[in-house]
Amino acid sequence: MKILLMTLKERIERFSDFSVIPKSWKLIFADFETDTQKLIEMGGDADVILADAMQPVRKELIDAMPHLKMIHSEGVGYDWIDVRAAKEKGVFVCNNAAANSKAVAEQAVLLMLAVLRRTVEGDRMVREARQIEAKSNWSLEGIRELWNCHVGIIGMGAIGQETAKRLKGFESKVSYYSRHRLPENLEHELQVDYLPPNELLSKCDIISLHLPSSTETKNFMNLSRFRLMKKSSVLINTARGEVVNQNDLIIALKEGLIAGAGLDTISPEPVKPDNVLLQLPEEISAKITFSPHIGGVTEQAVKQMHKFVWANIRRVGEGKRPENIVNGL
């Protein structure tokens, strides 16, 4: 077995258990190389590609690899992989679904608290010796507590469910919308109730997005949906930047349609200085709390993801079907 590793070598070396990797396997480290011809020269005869969730795996590369059996995302996302080209060639595309669900759920709750308590703005004001100004003004404006917020979760897969579990500890009221409603016993266990999307948006104080990135979910949060939300409400996105129309988000913040946003991911990535969300005046910029798309890359999550990847590669090497196939083979 030969594996082309289109991800950070140091991350593989730190978080993988090499005792489970047969010595006969050849690992080819390409790091973040994106030039197709160079990748072909390095590992064109590989059996498997392991790619960072934000590393493009293009049709040209897939078509040029005669022995390729599986492309595995290092993370949950696989939207940078040409899944159609892989399917046409009979190559499995797999991901790490649910492996980092607890980690991302924690990040969602962190962003909820950070936006409600204006953590980033408060840190800056204390460093500027403006602590009393912040405390006096904010106490008059009103600081909300998470237990007193009605949280709406959109997308009730593994991450949405883990987020709901954590919100139980804060005593928050939680509702959700998902294409497929949960079984009644699971709703009871998670202490959540189902609401249609428009009703969820209009009733909740916090909207937390846990949607996959697809043509159906692109720009899911747009101006019409922002207009349904409370003026005091907050948007949290730990899913993909593409599910939020960023220009419409800016309008919503400028017009006071919503109060703030906590974003672990924006589009496109990697983020560049000219991104529209980084060009806002201070009074609007202060309403957004960013984190650098680290929700799912905790130490525990990455170790779990790598453990699953190596087990899946072994399955393919033994002629078995891998798990978590996402391209319909």
C-alpha positions, 0 to 999 in steps of 0.5 A: 500500500502506498499513501499520498499524504496531502496534509501537514507531515508534522500533524501526522507524526504527532497525532498518529499511532505508527504502531498500527501502520504496517511497515510495508506501507509507503507514506509519501508526504506532500504537505500542502502541495497543490500543483497537480503535476508535482503531486503525480510525480510524487505519488501518482502510483499511490493506492490512497490519498489522505487529504487535509479537509481544505486541500483540493483533490482535483479530477486531473489528479484522480484520473492520473492515478491508476491504482487509486482506491480511496480518497480520505478527508482528514476531517469531516468536510470533503467539499474540496474533493471532486467526488463526482470524478472519484465516483466515475472512476470507482474510487471511494471518498470517505470522511471523518464524520462525527469524529470531532463532533464534541470538539466543534460543539464546545466551540459553538458554545464558546462562541455563544458565550463570547458574543453574548459577553463581548469577550474580544471587545472587552479584552481590547478595552481592558488592555486600553485601560477602559475597563470602567467604561466597558463595565458601566456602558455594557451593564446599562445596555444589558448583558445576556446570560446563556441560560436565558436564551432560546437556542435554535440549532439548524442541522441536527447531525452528530455536532448539532446533537452534541451542542444540544447536550452541552446546552442542557448544562446551561439550562438553555431552551433548545429547539432545532430544525433538520431535514429529518426529524429526530425520533421522539425518544431522542428529542426527549433525551436531548431536551429539544423540540422541533420547529420549522425553519422560519419559526425557529429563526423568528423565535430564537435568541441564538441560531447555531448552524451545523449544516454541511456545505453543498449546493443546497445549503450554500447561502442558506443564511441570506437576507430574507432569513436574517429579516426573520430573526430577532433584532437582539439575536446572534448567529453562530457558524461552526459549519462552513463559511459558504452556508452564510451569505457574507454580504447579507450578513454585513447588511444584517449587522449594519441595519441592526437586523441581528445583534452579532455573530460568532464565526469559526469559519468564513468564505473563502478559506484560507482567509485573505486580507481583502475578505469583505468581513475584514473590511468593516468599520469598527462599530460593525466589526465589533459585533463579530467574534472570529475564531480560526476554524479550529473547532474540530482540530483539538488534540483529542479530535485529531487523534481520533480522526487519524485512528479512524483513517488508518483503520479505514486504509487497512480495510481497503488494503484488505479488499473490504469496503471502507466506512463513512463513504460519502460519494455513493459507491 
